[in-house]
Structures are given as structure tokens and as C-alpha cells.
């Protein structure tokens, strides 16, 4: 198969991209609206883009031309929290992908415990093994998507994923996004790095 993306409809191109750029990390992003409603939604167009200082990003499409709750809240409040998705919270994460009214909270809808962030005015997922508190670094529009960049200003790490005081990635059963309704669990491979 050979395709020119400009000749495909957007849903076909989305299926191709989201099914072949995999597995994608999931940014489970929590925010608070100007009205005080706590929002939580997963974004698989998410990644880290800098480590010193740490910066992460998520990209969100629009619904009928309007910003979704998460990017709107992040842009309005200039803060958000990234919560790591692991197998123990995967089903609840998936539930938070549902579209609900802006005056409803996904925390309550999905039965997710929350805690206040330490340095910003936003909630975080209480059971997440890792959470990054972020302040807005920048944002940009790329075609129909809003890309939100956040500088990490505080990090929560559960002792469960530490070995001798350092992160042990073998203890993080992260969940990634595949195409359609499919997700994947993490199974590590130990390869020689040639750098």
C-alpha cells in the first residue's frame, strides 16, 4: 500500500498514524477549571521533550471547533499534572476517556481518588505511581490540534518503584496506547546500547 496523506480523509489518516506510531505513552492529564471542577483525561499524543529542565507535552484535537476541557483548563490556569498510567489504574484511565459535561468531574465519574498537588492548584491521581506537577511553558496550534507544553516543577514518586533510592523501570508496569480500543502492557527488553 502506498498513500499520499493529503489524498486521504482525516479519519483514515488518523487510523493509520495512531495504529502505527505505537506504543504511545499515555499522558493522563489532570486539571482544574476556573469554576473549580477537577478534570482528568488521557492523551496518547503525549511525550517528554526535555529533561533539563524537564518539559512534557500533550496534544489535543478539538470537538466541533472548540477546545476540550483539559487543554482549556491548562491554558486558563497555566498548570496541569501528568499522571503515569500503570496496569492497576488502566481500566479507570480508559473510563476517563468518555466525553462528559464540563461541569462534571472524571474523578467522581470513574471513582478515582485524588490528592491536591503540592505546588500548583490542580489535583493529581492519588494512586498514580508517578505524577509530574507542571506549569505552562508554551502552547501552539498545529492544524486542528492544540499542543500544550508544561515545565515539570515537582515530582511525586511512589517508593514502590524505587530500588536503592533510584527509579527502577522494571518495577513500572506502564500501559501504552495502540490503535483503536487496544492498549499494551510493558514487557522490558535488555539490549546493548551502542553509543
Secondary structure, DSSP 4 states (H G I P E B T S, - for coil): ----GGGS-HHHHHHHHHHHS-SEE-EEEEEE-TTS-EEEEEESSEEEEEETTEEEEEEEE-BTTBPPHHHHHHHHHSEEEEE--BGGGHHHHHHTTS---TTS-HHHHHT--EEE-SSSSSEEETT-SEEEEEEEEEEEEETTEEEEEEEEEEEEE-GGGEETTEE-GGG--BEEE-STT-EEE----------
